[in-house]
């Protein structure tokens, strides 16, 4: 976002994370982007095994890219993008509950294993085998571009200020700064290859925080040891 507007961002962020119905099932995906700053390709590529509920940690090691006729699952943007991020108790429960809700959704749609296999074949040969953390009702992994499209629709339906999906990632960094999280920790959370990138991107947010224009929020990240 070009200019930080905490009240406008908080209103939009809160409403798109608190929707009902079909979108509520995938609210955990938007939550990850809004509070932990994952890129959309990283979030949609997550596997259930990437979550360590006991340690309250989530490992990001791949990204999903939409290619003509298929989905490609490969390494993330850079080596620095391979990272493990800390989760709070509520976030861990949200992700663990996502798996249960998703299983129920599949059962409700009465899809057989063969149907789910065929659906994944339609996704394209680049998709790896595994247990995607976020899927459509038929078991296919959510396409990154669909996530952006659905987010734009939600923003319009809720009559919110213009917010892009990627703005949630920026908001995660801004909130972390407001909670006095060290810039190095924010760099690691976002998967930036250089702390210079983090500092340059969020200089304005740091200035607003130092002048008191940003309201403090609870700490979002574990500080590095």
N, C-alpha and C positions, 0 to 999 in steps of 0.2 A: 504494500500500500504506500502511496506517495507521502501521505501525511498521517501520522498516528492519531486516531480518534477513538480513545478507549471506550466511551459510552456506546458509540455506534457499533464498534466491533463486538463489544460484549453482548449487545442485544442480538446481533446476527448470529454470533457463535453459539449463544445459549439456545436460541430457537431452533437452529438446524440440528443441534445435538439432542433436542428433546421432542422429536417428532414421534408420531404413533404409526401403527400399522406396519406395512412392508418395510418402510424406511427405518423404523425403530430396530428391526432385526440387524441392520447394518450400521446402526448408529455408532457402534464401537469402532468401526473403520474411520469414520469422520472424527471420532474422539481422538484416535491416535494421531491424526494429522494436526488437529487443533491444539493438543496439549503436549505432544511429543515431537511434532514437526517432521513426521515421515513424509517423504515424497509419495505421490500417488502410486507409482510403479512399485515402490518398496512395500507399501501397505497391502496392495492387491496380491503381491507375491508371497505373503507370509503363509507359513505352514503351521498347523497346530503344534508341531513339535518344537517350533521356535519359541514357544512360551514356557518359561520355567515358573510355575505358580508358586512353588516353595520359596525360591529365591526372589520372586517378584521382579523378574527380568525378562526382556524380550530381545532376541537376537535378530538383527537384520543382515542378511547375507546375499540377497538376490533382488532382482527387480523384474517386473513383468512389462513387456513392451509389445504393443499391438503392431503387427506387420500385416500386409495385405493377405487376407485369408487365414491368418493364424496368430497365435500368441507365442511370443518368444520369452522364455524364462532364462535369464542369464545373470552375470555378475552386476552389481550396482554401479553407480556412476564412477566411483573411484575406489581405491583401496581404503581410504578413510571412511567411505560409506558403509563398509563392513564393520558393524559395531554392536554393542550390547547396551541397551538403555534400561534405566531403572523405572519401575512402575510403583505406584502407591497401592494400598490395599484395595481401594474401590476400583481402580483400573484393572487390577489383576482379576478381580471378581467379574468385571464386565467382559473381559476377554474369555475367561473360562465359561461364563454363561452363554457367550456367543456360540460356542461349539455345541452346547446342549440345544439351544434354540434352533440352530441350523439343522441338526439331526431331526428334530421334530418337524421342521418345515419339509424336509425330504419325505418323511413318512406321511405327512398330510397330503402331499401331492402324489403319493402312491406310485413312486417310480421304482422300477426294478433295477437290479445291478446292471443289466444289459442296457437299459435306457440311459443310465448315467454314463456308461462306457461310450455309447454312441454320441452322447452330448459332448463328451470330452474330445472325441475324434473330430467333431465339427469345430472345436476350438482351434485345431491345427496341430501338426506334428511337433511343433516346438515346445508344447506344454509338457512339463515333467510329470511323472507320477508322484503322488503324495496325498496329503490331506489338507487341502487349502483351508485357511482360516476363514476366508470370506468367499461365498459362492452365491450364484443365482439359485432359484428354487430347484432347478434340475441338476444341481451339483457342479455345474461349470464354474470355473473361477471368474470373478468379476473383472470385466475389461476396464483398464484404466480410463479410457475415454468415456465410458458409460458413467463412471463415477463423477467425472466433471460435468457431463450432461445432466445427470440427475441432480447434482448440487445446484446448477443454475436454475433448474425447474423448481426446486425447493425454495430457493431465494425468492423467486417470482411469486410462487404460491403463498408464501408467508409475508409478502409485501415488505421485504427487508431492503435496507440500503444495498447498493451493488457490492457484492462480495464474491470474489473468485475462490475456488477451492484452494488454490495455491496461497491465497491470503491467510488461510488457516495456519499454514506452515510459518508464515511471517509472524502471525499472532502468537504462536507458541514461543518463538524466540523473544518477542517483546514481553510476554508475560514472565518468562524466565529472567529477563533482565530486571523487570520490576520487582521480582522476588529476591533480588540481590544475588542471583546465581553467577558464579565466576564465568567470565567470557570463554575460558578454555573448556569448561563443562558444556556450555551452550554449543561451542564448535563441535564437540564430540557427539552431542545429542543430535545435531542436524546432519552430521556426516560431512562437514566441510573439510576439504583437504588442507586448508590453511586458515589460521586464526585471523589473518589479514582480511580474508573474504568475509568472515563473520563480523569483524570490527567495522569494515567499510560499509557493509549492508545495513547494519543496525546502529550506526553512529547517531542518527537523529533520535532513535528510541533511547539511547543512552543519555543524550542531552536532556530529553524530556524527563527522564527518571531523576537525573541529578538536580533538576530545577523543581522537582516535586509535582510535575504535571501528570504523572502516571500514578494511579492509586496502587499501593502495595497489594500483592496477592500472596496466597500461601506458596511455600517453596515447591517447585515442580520437579526438581532433579536432585539426585544425590550428588553431593560434592565429591570430587575425586579425592582419593586419599593422599 
